[in-house]
């Protein structure tokens, strides 16, 4: 379903929309706005997924007993070794 709506833009936004249509990036200004909204929706979904994954990781780590903790230097030792090897090459 298509809903007609009147939108207002700053001169800067209007100029960008007009340029993108003139360049053939979008067929119309409406198509450009729709693409921007779709990207915003995708970004919000991606952010929600990332935040949930982070929350799950935090919950899992909170359940980890202290005696199972890994020292920071040990946790990143292999990464540091890889960086040093790459720099030496």
Backbone as a ProteinNet text record, in pm:
[ID]
protein_1_A
[PRIMARY]
XXXXXXXXXXXXXXXXXXXXXXXXXXXXXXXXXXXXXXXXXXXXXXXXXXXXXXXXXXXXXXXXXXXXXXXXXXXXXXXXXXXXXXXXX
[TERTIARY]
83.8	0	89.3	53.7	127	44.7	111.7	47.4	112.8	33.5	86.9	102.5	213.1	244.2	322.7	311.4	389.5	502.3	623.6	741	812.8	878.4	958.9	1104.5	1192	1334.9	1410.7	1528.4	1617.1	1669.1	1724.8	1782.8	1890.8	1969	2077.1	2021.9	1918.7	1859.9	1793.5	1724.4	1658.4	1760.9	1871.3	1977.5	2035.1	2058.8	2112.7	2014.1	1888.1	1787	1784.5	1783.6	1779.9	1903.3	2020.5	2144.5	2140.4	2094.5	2091.3	1993.9	1884.2	1789.2	1851.8	1916.1	1979.7	2091.7	2162.1	2270.5	2216.9	2089	2030.3	2043.5	2086.7	2099.4	1960.6	1865.2	1725.9	1636.9	1525.8	1433	1359.8	1328.2	1254.5	1304.6	1266.6	1300.5	1228.6	1108.8	1035.6	1110.4	1168.2	1245	1367.6	1430.3	1547.3	1508.6	1398.7	1351.7	1314.1	1247	1209.5	1333.7	1438.3	1562.4	1628.1	1624.7	1682	1605.8	1475	1393.9	1419.8	1432.5	1463.5	1598.1	1697.5	1828.7	1820	1740.2	1721.7	1657.8	1560.2	1494.8	1593.8	1677.7	1777.9	1880.6	1923.5	2020	1963.7	1836.8	1774.3	1764.8	1732.5	1725.7	1864	1965.4	2102.6	2147.4	2115	2152.6	2084.3	1957	1883.6	1946	1984.3	2048	2181.7	2260.3	2391	2375.9	2280.2	2259.7	2213.5	2128.8	2083.5	2199.6	2285.1	2401.8	2494.8	2512.9	2596.7	2535.9	2405	2336.4	2351.3	2338.7	2354.6	2496.7	2594.2	2733.8	2759.1	2703.7	2720.2	2656.9	2534.9	2469.6	2553.9	2608.4	2690.5	2815.6	2876.8	2998.5	2968.3	2851.2	2814.3	2796.1	2764	2746	2877.5	2983.8	3114	3175.3	3216.4	3279.1	3412.5	3445.6	3568.6	3693.3	3696.5	3816	3831.8	3731.5	3740.2	3777.4	3794.9	3831.7	3969.4	3990.9	4119.6	4181.8	4308.9	4379.2	4383.9	4375	4372.4	4493.9	4612.2	4733.2	4728.7	4674.7	4663.8	4559.5	4450.1	4341.4	4386	4473.7	4514.1	4655	4717	4854.3	4866.5	4775.9	4786.2	4763.6	4676.2	4652.9	4777.3	4837.1	4959.1	5071	5081.3	5184.2	5160.4	5035.9	5004.1	5038	5008.9	5040.4	5192.3	5263.4	5409.6	5468.8	5416.6	5465.7	5438.4	5322.2	5287.8	5376.7	5408.9	5496.3	5638.6	5681.6	5818.4	5834.3	5724.8	5732.4	5759.7
-116.4	0	124.1	221.4	347	454.4	528.2	637.2	766.6	861	991.1	1075.7	1150.1	1230.3	1351.9	1460.5	1579.1	1588.5	1596.6	1605.4	1736.4	1787.7	1908.8	1872.9	1931.1	1904.6	2035.5	2027.6	2143.5	2158.2	2274.6	2294.8	2190.6	2161.1	2062.8	1925.6	1881.7	1750.8	1748.3	1854.7	1861.4	1858.2	1928.9	1931.6	1790.9	1720.5	1584	1491.9	1499.8	1417	1445.3	1571.8	1610.3	1561.2	1572.3	1525.3	1374.6	1299.2	1153.5	1109.9	1180.5	1149.8	1186.3	1302.3	1346	1250.8	1193.7	1098.5	961.1	940.5	810.8	708.5	752.3	660.9	613.7	706.9	676.5	730	663	705.5	833.5	846.1	962.8	998.8	1117.8	1156.5	1065.5	1024.7	932.5	800.4	752.8	627.8	644.2	761.1	786.9	788.5	854.5	859.4	719.4	643.3	506.4	422.3	438.2	362.9	402.6	531.3	577.4	519.2	514.2	457	307.3	237.9	94.4	71.5	157.8	145.2	170.7	270.3	300.3	181.5	118.9	2.6	-112.5	-133.7	-239.8	-211.2	-85.5	-46.5	-72.1	-39.3	-61.5	-209.9	-289.9	-435	-490.9	-446.9	-492.3	-452.6	-330.6	-282.8	-366.7	-398.9	-480.6	-619.2	-678.1	-810.4	-803.2	-699.6	-684.8	-662.5	-580	-555	-680.6	-760.1	-884.7	-982.4	-989.9	-1078.1	-1032.8	-902.2	-848.8	-879.6	-863.1	-892.4	-1040.1	-1128.2	-1271.7	-1302.1	-1238.1	-1260.7	-1211.3	-1097.3	-1044.7	-1139.4	-1187.6	-1281.8	-1408.5	-1459.9	-1580.6	-1556.3	-1440.9	-1411.7	-1390.6	-1337.2	-1318	-1452.4	-1556.1	-1689.2	-1766.3	-1710.9	-1776.7	-1762.7	-1873.6	-1864.5	-1788.8	-1719.4	-1638.4	-1722.4	-1846.6	-1928.1	-1968.5	-1943	-1972.7	-1848.7	-1734.7	-1612	-1628.2	-1560.4	-1561.4	-1423.8	-1421.2	-1294	-1222.4	-1090.6	-1009.4	-1038.3	-1043.6	-1067.5	-1202.8	-1303.2	-1436.5	-1438.4	-1366	-1366.3	-1308.1	-1208.5	-1140.7	-1177.2	-1273.7	-1310.5	-1356.4	-1440	-1489.2	-1376.6	-1283.4	-1169.7	-1083.3	-1056.4	-975.8	-1044.5	-1176.6	-1251.7	-1242.2	-1250.5	-1240	-1101.8	-999.4	-861.3	-842.3	-892	-879.4	-954.8	-1073.6	-1151.6	-1079.6	-1018.6	-945.2	-823.3	-756.8	-638.3	-676.2	-793.5	-839.7	-885.8	-920.8	-974.8	-867.7
0	0	0	-76.1	-82.5	-13	74.3	147.1	102.2	58.2	19.2	143.3	146.4	262.6	215.8	285.6	255.5	356.2	305.8	392	364.9	466.1	451.8	474.8	393.6	404.8	414.7	475	473	330.3	300	166.8	138.8	238.5	223.7	186.9	257	229.6	92	59.3	-71.7	-184.3	-165	-266.1	-285	-175.5	-184.8	-256.6	-219.2	-286.2	-435.3	-470.8	-612.7	-686.3	-623.4	-686.4	-710.8	-610.9	-624.7	-734.4	-747.4	-855.2	-989.3	-997.1	-1122	-1163.8	-1066.2	-1094.7	-1132.9	-1114.4	-1146.3	-1035.4	-917.8	-804.7	-761.9	-765.3	-731.7	-842.3	-865.6	-970.5	-932.2	-803.8	-755.7	-616.9	-571.7	-435.5	-336.4	-369.3	-282.2	-267.3	-377.2	-371.4	-282.6	-287.9	-203.7	-55.8	-24.8	114.2	161.2	75.7	112.6	139.5	56.2	76.9	208.9	240.9	367.4	486.3	476.2	583.2	597	484.5	489.9	558	525	587.8	737.3	775.7	917.3	989.1	926.8	986.2	1001.6	899.6	904.8	1013.9	1023.5	1127.2	1266.3	1286.9	1417.3	1448.7	1347.8	1368.5	1401.4	1326.2	1352.2	1492.1	1533.1	1666	1774.1	1753.5	1851.5	1864.1	1750.8	1753	1825.8	1796.3	1860.6	2011	2050.1	2193.1	2266.3	2202	2264.4	2278.6	2176.4	2184	2296	2309.4	2415.9	2552.4	2565	2691.8	2727.7	2628.5	2654.4	2700.1	2636.4	2674.7	2816.8	2851.2	2987.5	3088.8	3056.5	3148.8	3165.5	3055.8	3063.1	3146.1	3128.6	3205	3352.2	3381.7	3522.4	3592.6	3517.6	3573.8	3583.1	3526.5	3529.2	3668.1	3727.5	3860	3852	3957.9	3959	3929.6	3976	3952.9	3806.2	3725.3	3582.4	3499.7	3567.8	3497.1	3434.2	3324.1	3254.7	3271.9	3303.2	3317.4	3182.4	3187	3064.7	2976.6	3035.2	2956.1	2887.5	2956.1	2896.3	2783.9	2804.4	2706.3	2572.9	2577.5	2454.9	2408.5	2472.7	2438.4	2293.8	2247.2	2109.3	2008.8	2042.3	1952.9	1945.7	2061.4	2062.5	1984.2	1998.5	1925.8	1775.4	1733.2	1590.7	1536.6	1614.6	1572.1	1561.2	1661	1658.2	1540.4	1510.4	1397	1265.8	1254.5	1132.6	1115.7	1225.8	1217.8	1180.5	1227.5	1199.2	1055.3	991.8	854.1	752.1
[MASK]
+++++++++++++++++++++++++++++++++++++++++++++++++++++++++++++++++++++++++++++++++++++++++

